[in-house]
Amino acid sequence: MTLLAEYYVPGLHVEDRSIKVPLDWAGHEPGKGFDGETISLFYRVVTAPEHVHDELPLLVYLQGGPGGESPRPLDPTSDGWIAEAIKHFRVILPDQRGTGRSNRVDTQVMAKLAPAGARAQADYLKLFLADSIVRDFEHLRRTEFGGAKWVTLGQSYGGFLTLTYLSLYPQGVTASFTCGGIPHVPADAAEVYEHTFPRMARKTAQFYERYPQDVERVAAVADRLAAGGVNLPNGDPFTVERLQCLGSDFGMKPSFERVHWILDSAFLDGDGSANASSPLSDEFLSKVETATSSRPLYWPLQEFIYANGEMDEPIRWAAQRVRDTKPEFGSDVRPLNFTGEAMFPWMFEQERALRPFKPAMDLLMEDTRFGVIYDADQLARNEVPLQAAVYFDDMYVDSLMQLDTLSRVGNSHYWTTNEFEHDGNHGDRVFRHLYAEALNRGDLEELF
């Protein structure tokens, strides 16, 4: 175990650590030696200052995404679940491979791989999906924590990783918690978007009901963009499709307010009232660029989190295929509908940060062979207590599909609520509730 740094932030003792893992887990087993190319797995160990020298049980956090790094806490309440977790656990915050400080993948990496061809780029990206991520974590558990079983807490995509963990290495887990992140098994990207596009339309309608003045403002911005010739500060063309991506935040609170205030600064002339002939302000363009840009692996991996083993059909831009059947999402429709957590081919043509990924994406969209991430039979006989928070109105992960999966996962329990949006776990109430449910059921008995 390599200790890189040890320090305090307000209310937390932090250790920065790193280990090596195989780039490609094929032919290797977590906890054992390996050869070939390696990458770094960076992780933090976070503890309440009063528990630094206590032997607390371990909780590993499975971050959302894909392509998301673990939280960088400012204090225990900046990511609210941490404040509750450190009362009971030593918390492990790993950066998933390709993110944060774990051999980050971005346009520079894709450029270095470009001479080897699109196939090499595509195969490289396949190594950053759930099967590899979970093997990294299991190797970490076996080698650096003495093989001690740990509790997992999965947020969003972290719930997907949870089911992969319970499929591949259930013996390493004492109990699991998930928040807004139970995938549908069997996985089907197109099926997911058949459910999510109607929710995107409902969220847009709710936004316009909340801020009816923005119907005209959005239409005026869209009409100005449709005329062409507008670029964002980084040089990307600002298109109507890019404007629609402001809705990707609509599953989080207070997203309606964030988007409303972005639109408030749109027009330069006069008192800033809606005016399609007015220049768009620099402030607005900067805010849109920030709001619609994403982590480097987020969009490239977005649809492949549904790719499980040998597939009968390739994914072939599932969100775009579903969108093509929904004329209400056309760029010329007024009121303009926003889109949510959905990836489209135009992104890899228009966005400078994504263009280097395009050759690989074109190949991956036709691939049918991926790593196995779910074992339905193993999940059916699962014995690891699983407690899930299912957000009834979740825009990103359909609640009914979550419940359908949980009905076929052994020893699973769920709490369904419409009190929170997808980011409910960022406060302390959701994790406190899940922890109490598991504790009162006896699911954590072997920890204490």
Phi and psi in degrees as a GROMACS rama.xvg file:
@    title "Ramachandran Plot"
@    xaxis  label "Phi"
@    yaxis  label "Psi"
@TYPE xy
-97.9997  114.649  THR-2
-87.467  116.445  LEU-3
-91.5521  -35.3483  LEU-4
-164.618  153.305  ALA-5
-138.805  129.356  GLU-6
-164.553  178.838  TYR-7
-119.893  141.907  TYR-8
-111.525  163.486  VAL-9
-51.2949  117.278  PRO-10
84.408  3.39366  GLY-11
-142.572  138.588  LEU-12
-96.4704  132.159  HIS-13
-127.61  135.253  VAL-14
-120.545  128.196  GLU-15
-95.2978  127.141  ASP-16
-138.55  164.512  ARG-17
-154.754  143.433  SER-18
-134.66  167.678  ILE-19
-97.2958  141.484  LYS-20
-134.386  157.906  VAL-21
-65.3722  139.65  PRO-22
-60.1323  -43.4993  LEU-23
-117.76  118.261  ASP-24
-80.0568  -4.92149  TRP-25
-57.4017  126.71  ALA-26
82.0974  4.29132  GLY-27
-123.775  154.36  HIS-28
-122.935  131.443  GLU-29
-53.6624  139.134  PRO-30
91.5541  -7.44197  GLY-31
-116.194  171.308  LYS-32
-68.7499  162.694  GLY-33
-152.758  161.759  PHE-34
-127.991  -177.271  ASP-35
85.0315  -170.374  GLY-36
-67.7954  139.416  GLU-37
-121.101  161.839  THR-38
-131.572  166.353  ILE-39
-91.5661  137.737  SER-40
-109.788  111.03  LEU-41
-94.7847  140.435  PHE-42
-151.008  157.134  TYR-43
-116.15  145.139  ARG-44
-110.508  119.101  VAL-45
-116.756  130.631  VAL-46
-139.616  147.723  THR-47
-63.4675  138.071  ALA-48
-52.6038  -35.2525  PRO-49
-75.5252  -9.70464  GLU-50
-112.59  12.985  HIS-51
-54.7483  -39.0185  VAL-52
-102.044  10.2352  HIS-53
-92.1985  147.149  ASP-54
-88.3501  82.3418  GLU-55
-88.8881  154.247  LEU-56
-64.083  163.271  PRO-57
-100.078  138.855  LEU-58
-126.258  122.57  LEU-59
-104.019  133.033  VAL-60
-95.1198  126.565  TYR-61
-103.291  104.131  LEU-62
-70.5388  152.661  GLN-63
-73.5136  179.37  GLY-64
159.856  -132.655  GLY-65
-71.3201  167.499  PRO-66
78.8918  23.4211  GLY-67
-103.765  134.93  GLY-68
-84.9681  161.924  GLU-69
-68.5041  161.222  SER-70
-58.8048  147.678  PRO-71
-108.163  86.7963  ARG-72
-67.3873  137.219  PRO-73
-85.0308  -30.9249  LEU-74
-167.875  177.128  ASP-75
-60.421  -24.65  PRO-76
-94.4986  -7.97056  THR-77
-67.6909  -28.808  SER-78
-125.057  94.2664  ASP-79
-53.7129  -31.1172  GLY-80
-62.4673  -26.8434  TRP-81
-63.2106  -38.8537  ILE-82
-57.897  -38.4808  ALA-83
-78.4873  -40.9478  GLU-84
-63.8048  -38.6133  ALA-85
-72.7471  -8.16189  ILE-86
-70.4178  -25.3073  LYS-87
-122.336  -20.1056  HIS-88
-134.972  158.25  PHE-89
-89.419  121.858  ARG-90
-99.4658  129.532  VAL-91
-104.19  124.254  ILE-92
-116.949  86.3743  LEU-93
-84.2228  143.539  PRO-94
-85.1704  117.833  ASP-95
-56.7494  146.542  GLN-96
-49.3528  136.238  ARG-97
88.0914  -2.36518  GLY-98
-126.231  161.997  THR-99
53.7447  -120.907  GLY-100
-105.903  14.1136  ARG-101
-98.8961  76.5768  SER-102
43.7774  65.2376  ASN-103
-53.5181  137.617  ARG-104
-105.526  126.893  VAL-105
-148.835  -163.084  ASP-106
-62.5527  -31.1821  THR-107
-65.6443  -39.1028  GLN-108
-66.3509  -43.3211  VAL-109
-62.0883  -37.5249  MET-110
-65.4552  -38.8233  ALA-111
-65.3125  -33.0149  LYS-112
-83.129  -13.9822  LEU-113
-55.911  -41.4336  ALA-114
-60.1806  -25.779  PRO-115
-79.9051  -10.8086  ALA-116
102.957  164.222  GLY-117
-63.1137  -33.8676  ALA-118
-63.7818  -41.1681  ARG-119
-64.7737  -40.0779  ALA-120
-63.3431  -44.7625  GLN-121
-63.4323  -44.8314  ALA-122
-65.5368  -33.5585  ASP-123
-64.4701  -45.7314  TYR-124
-62.399  -32.4319  LEU-125
-61.065  -23.0921  LYS-126
-79.1581  2.68071  LEU-127
-116.143  26.6498  PHE-128
-103.781  -176.415  LEU-129
-59.2229  -37.91  ALA-130
-61.4855  -39.5214  ASP-131
-74.791  -40.5134  SER-132
-58.8456  -46.2819  ILE-133
-68.1024  -36.9736  VAL-134
-64.6449  -37.1084  ARG-135
-57.3143  -47.6481  ASP-136
-67.9775  -38.3134  PHE-137
-67.4268  -36.1007  GLU-138
-63.9741  -41.2529  HIS-139
-60.0382  -45.5443  LEU-140
-62.1882  -44.2553  ARG-141
-72.9997  -34.4724  ARG-142
-94.871  -36.7999  THR-143
-104.558  -13.8158  GLU-144
-122.816  25.0537  PHE-145
63.2152  21.1849  GLY-146
75.4242  9.50383  GLY-147
-63.273  133.643  ALA-148
-66.9205  147.19  LYS-149
-129.589  166.307  TRP-150
-92.8885  141.721  VAL-151
-110.785  143.404  THR-152
-127.288  114.012  LEU-153
-110.964  125.477  GLY-154
-104.443  123.77  GLN-155
56.8101  -116.871  SER-156
-56.1684  -24.4016  TYR-157
-61.2905  -26.976  GLY-158
-69.7901  -35.5387  GLY-159
-61.3925  -45.1706  PHE-160
-62.367  -33.1568  LEU-161
-60.3914  -46.6128  THR-162
-68.1712  -30.0311  LEU-163
-66.3858  -43.2529  THR-164
-60.9561  -45.6246  TYR-165
-70.2503  -20.6919  LEU-166
-79.4787  -39.8111  SER-167
-99.0146  -40.5224  LEU-168
-138.562  56.2934  TYR-169
-63.0201  -23.6858  PRO-170
-66.5387  -14.0952  GLN-171
-91.3903  -2.99776  GLY-172
-119.131  130.399  VAL-173
-82.3212  -43.8588  THR-174
-159.792  158.08  ALA-175
-131.827  142.03  SER-176
-120.916  141.628  PHE-177
-133.796  149.413  THR-178
-131.426  107.502  CYS-179
60.398  36.6438  GLY-180
-149.355  39.4156  GLY-181
-96.3455  113.926  ILE-182
-74.966  161.217  PRO-183
-79.3947  130.288  HIS-184
-124.219  118.881  VAL-185
-72.5531  149.155  PRO-186
-82.586  138.972  ALA-187
-154.068  108.841  ASP-188
-60.9608  -42.8256  ALA-189
-62.663  -39.0812  ALA-190
-61.7083  -39.7325  GLU-191
-58.706  -46.6492  VAL-192
-74.3343  -24.2767  TYR-193
-61.7619  -31.1146  GLU-194
-85.1458  -34.2235  HIS-195
-82.7388  -32.0692  THR-196
-61.5044  -42.7162  PHE-197
-60.4197  -34.794  PRO-198
-69.2496  -33.4499  ARG-199
-61.5091  -41.568  MET-200
-64.7098  -41.4592  ALA-201
-65.1386  -40.2733  ARG-202
-64.2902  -39.8052  LYS-203
-61.7344  -44.3174  THR-204
-61.4313  -40.3291  ALA-205
-65.3871  -37.6831  GLN-206
-62.4555  -46.8817  PHE-207
-67.555  -31.7204  TYR-208
-65.7933  -37.7508  GLU-209
-70.569  -41.4889  ARG-210
-129.948  75.272  TYR-211
-61.3913  -25.3512  PRO-212
-65.7162  -19.3306  GLN-213
-80.6672  -11.3443  ASP-214
-59.0803  -49.3173  VAL-215
-69.6408  -39.4135  GLU-216
-65.1779  -45.577  ARG-217
-63.8702  -41.8588  VAL-218
-62.2409  -41.1247  ALA-219
-66.9452  -40.7627  ALA-220
-63.3396  -45.6109  VAL-221
-61.7665  -41.5241  ALA-222
-63.6793  -39.4667  ASP-223
-64.0365  -41.9466  ARG-224
-68.9263  -35.3537  LEU-225
-62.7257  -25.9059  ALA-226
-74.1394  -14.5503  ALA-227
85.8184  171.762  GLY-228
85.6793  9.70414  GLY-229
-107.535  129.913  VAL-230
-120.415  152.152  ASN-231
-80.3022  165.709  LEU-232
-56.0924  -28.7645  PRO-233
-84.4951  1.65314  ASN-234
97.4427  -11.0415  GLY-235
-63.2153  140.219  ASP-236
-64.7543  135.535  PRO-237
-94.7488  105.317  PHE-238
-109.004  169.027  THR-239
-61.5235  -38.598  VAL-240
-60.5446  -38.6133  GLU-241
-67.2871  -39.365  ARG-242
-59.5178  -41.4602  LEU-243
-61.5148  -25.017  GLN-244
-69.8423  -9.8416  CYS-245
-58.3797  -23.3585  LEU-246
-73.5623  -6.39443  GLY-247
-63.4357  -16.9616  SER-248
-93.7533  -0.859828  ASP-249
-68.7211  -9.76489  PHE-250
-90.3195  5.19719  GLY-251
-121.193  147.676  MET-252
-96.9065  143.646  LYS-253
-97.5444  72.5484  PRO-254
-63.7975  -38.5142  SER-255
-57.0183  -41.2433  PHE-256
-69.5308  -40.2418  GLU-257
-60.4779  -45.8323  ARG-258
-68.4877  -39.4587  VAL-259
-57.4873  -43.8442  HIS-260
-76.2584  -25.9061  TRP-261
-63.5777  -46.1288  ILE-262
-66.4768  -28.1649  LEU-263
-59.3751  -29.027  ASP-264
-97.8957  15.0522  SER-265
-67.2878  -43.8862  ALA-266
-103.927  139.64  PHE-267
-86.2257  -35.4422  LEU-268
-79.3381  150.232  ASP-269
57.8789  -133.463  GLY-270
-91.4815  13.9121  ASP-271
80.3449  15.1459  GLY-272
-67.8798  160.028  SER-273
-57.7485  127.179  ALA-274
-160.214  103.321  ASN-275
-64.0913  -18.1769  ALA-276
-90.154  -7.6614  SER-277
-77.4489  143.39  SER-278
-60.9698  147.872  PRO-279
-82.9755  138.626  LEU-280
-73.6655  153.014  SER-281
-60.8261  -38.5904  ASP-282
-60.8143  -45.2448  GLU-283
-61.5618  -47.0499  PHE-284
-61.1151  -39.2748  LEU-285
-65.9557  -41.7982  SER-286
-65.2553  -40.5047  LYS-287
-64.7983  -42.665  VAL-288
-58.2972  -45.7321  GLU-289
-64.7932  -42.9849  THR-290
-72.0124  -25.9127  ALA-291
-108.05  2.05975  THR-292
-88.8907  152.577  SER-293
-134.873  171.425  SER-294
-60.3834  150.123  ARG-295
-57.2256  -35.0876  PRO-296
-94.8678  -5.04297  LEU-297
-62.1545  -55.7132  TYR-298
-75.5391  -41.5678  TRP-299
-57.7361  -32.7305  PRO-300
-98.0283  -4.86946  LEU-301
-51.8431  -48.6311  GLN-302
-86.0298  -16.9894  GLU-303
-82.7813  -4.67213  PHE-304
-70.3024  -10.1472  ILE-305
-99.6589  1.85356  TYR-306
-87.7391  115.95  ALA-307
-125.391  102.815  ASN-308
66.7451  -142.255  GLY-309
-82.3845  116.881  GLU-310
-103.257  147.561  MET-311
-70.1546  -35.2809  ASP-312
-133.114  146.389  GLU-313
-70.3339  164.614  PRO-314
-72.7792  -41.7298  ILE-315
48.6881  56.592  ARG-316
53.0913  66.0665  TRP-317
-58.3642  -45.7711  ALA-318
-62.431  -41.349  ALA-319
-66.5084  -38.8118  GLN-320
-63.1449  -40.1252  ARG-321
-70.8538  -41.0968  VAL-322
-60.4042  -36.1193  ARG-323
-62.1378  -18.8242  ASP-324
-94.42  2.45838  THR-325
-119.957  81.709  LYS-326
-60.4153  -19.8987  PRO-327
-66.902  -11.5912  GLU-328
-98.7251  12.2891  PHE-329
-63.1776  149.602  GLY-330
-70.7269  -13.7441  SER-331
-99.6038  2.30555  ASP-332
-81.6615  137.312  VAL-333
-130.153  132.685  ARG-334
-60.8862  145.356  PRO-335
-75.4931  129.957  LEU-336
-84.3965  138.956  ASN-337
-88.4511  153.697  PHE-338
-102.903  162.74  THR-339
-109.461  -133.161  GLY-340
-80.7923  77.8944  GLU-341
-142.046  139.326  ALA-342
-105.666  138.294  MET-343
-130.233  153.66  PHE-344
-59.3014  -33.8783  PRO-345
-61.2561  -26.1068  TRP-346
-59.0085  -36.9846  MET-347
-84.0257  0.759853  PHE-348
-107.087  -38.6525  GLU-349
-89.4718  -31.4968  GLN-350
-95.2853  120.97  GLU-351
-56.644  -38.8744  ARG-352
-69.9531  -17.5195  ALA-353
-107.703  -15.0648  LEU-354
-56.6936  -39.7297  ARG-355
-63.5922  -16.7896  PRO-356
-85.7934  -13.392  PHE-357
-59.2346  -46.5304  LYS-358
-58.0673  -40.279  PRO-359
-67.292  -39.9128  ALA-360
-62.2867  -40.7304  MET-361
-59.8477  -35.9918  ASP-362
-76.1843  -44.5194  LEU-363
-61.0572  -34.3478  LEU-364
-67.4989  -15.4535  MET-365
-105.858  -3.35974  GLU-366
-74.6283  149.971  ASP-367
-125.573  4.85382  THR-368
-120.656  115.312  ARG-369
-134.831  172.02  PHE-370
-68.0506  153.194  GLY-371
-77.859  125.236  VAL-372
-114.933  -20.5414  ILE-373
-131.859  138.118  TYR-374
-117.98  99.3207  ASP-375
-60.1119  -37.3571  ALA-376
-66.675  -43.5497  ASP-377
-63.6924  -40.8762  GLN-378
-64.122  -36.2483  LEU-379
-64.3012  -33.7612  ALA-380
-101.647  17.6127  ARG-381
-56.2198  137.486  ASN-382
-114.685  -7.91502  GLU-383
-75.86  123.726  VAL-384
-58.9891  126.561  PRO-385
-120.881  120.18  LEU-386
-115.029  117.188  GLN-387
-113.181  136.02  ALA-388
-94.1493  118.423  ALA-389
-111.315  115.812  VAL-390
-86.673  115.15  TYR-391
-58.2572  -37.1572  PHE-392
-99.7859  21.3443  ASP-393
-55.6998  122.486  ASP-394
-76.8853  -25.5641  MET-395
-96.1962  -41.5238  TYR-396
-122.849  108.534  VAL-397
-57.1119  127.813  ASP-398
-66.9327  -38.5812  SER-399
-67.5522  -35.3461  LEU-400
-69.0381  -35.7035  MET-401
-61.0376  -46.9142  GLN-402
-66.1234  -34.0446  LEU-403
-63.1682  -44.2654  ASP-404
-63.0272  -46.6723  THR-405
-61.1839  -27.9257  LEU-406
-66.1689  -14.8445  SER-407
-117.084  15.833  ARG-408
-112.241  121.536  VAL-409
-62.485  147.325  GLY-410
54.3597  35.9669  ASN-411
-105.152  147.825  SER-412
-137.232  150.067  HIS-413
-140.371  153.353  TYR-414
-123.54  112.926  TRP-415
-100.298  129.122  THR-416
-146.967  148.004  THR-417
-109.264  16.303  ASN-418
-76.0381  -22.5245  GLU-419
-124.5  155.753  PHE-420
-90.5238  -167.009  GLU-421
-62.4162  -23.5026  HIS-422
-99.0311  24.9876  ASP-423
-57.0351  -30.2089  GLY-424
-69.9325  -11.227  ASN-425
-74.2268  -12.0866  HIS-426
-94.2243  -174.317  GLY-427
-99.8721  -9.38231  ASP-428
-73.4931  -37.3763  ARG-429
-66.8306  -51.0656  VAL-430
-64.5517  -37.7951  PHE-431
-59.7399  -40.7635  ARG-432
-65.3734  -47.6605  HIS-433
-62.4591  -41.8735  LEU-434
-62.9399  -44.2909  TYR-435
-63.0903  -41.3776  ALA-436
-59.8837  -46.3534  GLU-437
-66.9668  -40.9102  ALA-438
-64.072  -44.9425  LEU-439
-70.6691  -22.2479  ASN-440
-84.8658  -11.8664  ARG-441
87.9879  11.4668  GLY-442
-70.8838  -18.1629  ASP-443
-109.877  16.4466  LEU-444
-57.4974  -40.1205  GLU-445
-73.8566  -9.21968  GLU-446
-82.9021  -26.9825  LEU-447
